[in-house]
Amino acid sequence: MEYLKLEKEYPVHVYETGPDGKLNLHSLFDYFQDIASDHAVRLGFGRDDLMKQNQFWVLSRIYSEISLRPSWGETIILKTWPRGTDRLFALRDFEVRYPDGRTIALATSSWLIIDRDSKRIQRPDNIRSRLNSDPSVEKAFPRNAMKLEPADGNGRSAPHFGVRVSDLDINLHTNNARYLKWITDSYDLDFMLNNVPLSAEINYLAESRFNDTIAIMISEDGNNGNLFNHSIMRTSDNTELCRVRIRWEKRSM
């Protein structure tokens, strides 16, 4: 059942890199979103297919570990495959590697199907449940992306800002990877120049829209070195929109 896997090449563009010329974190997650969307369409349950049933996909959780950071001008290969369902979640895994086989990153994600009118979660139907048919399907990680804790209220707060037109996706909601960009922008330049991400895990909790005012809380997990928890909030009603957990490592010179 090779059709259940998709591979695509991605050249790393200059606008997808940071000050060090390496692929930035939110662009990596843009790649995950792009290939997942493409594969869902090929398998017959993409955005337009679900819209016919008045439903749409929502990314609920995603977890990635990063081993290597590609540079501007390099070409990398992404592979993705659905991994069946877990209760209400449809699972999808990813592998990123160089053409010579070196692993760059692995990721696992959990998706929900939402009814457009009621906004209620829908159980994956029999067509999607068929993706459970191969119990030997490979896994990116031993565990799925998990529920995260919010940032500690005693942590620091980044300056507030508004959701802009450039943050929005086709549904007029904030694009999934944009939350990660907001998080990395909440760090100062010195930190970003001297640290690299080893892992990132995200829980998406609520939607944000144009002109919402956003606040970000950041707290360090004192028991786990360079591990930081983040809560992204909408200030008008104090709704928590997203939780992000990133492990950093000091950059080797």
Secondary structure, DSSP 8 states (H G I E B T S, - for coil): -GGG-EEEEEE--GGGB-TTSBB-HHHHHHHHHHHHHHHHHHHT-SHHHHHTTTEEEEEEEEEEEES---BTT-EEEEEEEEEEEETTEEEEEEEEE-TTS-EEEEEEEEEEEEETTT--EE---HHHHGGGS-TT---SSSS---------TTSEEEEEEE--GGGB-TTSSB-HHHHHHHHHHTS-HHHHHHEEEEEEEEEE-S---TT-EEEEEEEE-TTSSSEEEEEEEETTTTEEEEEEEEEEEE---
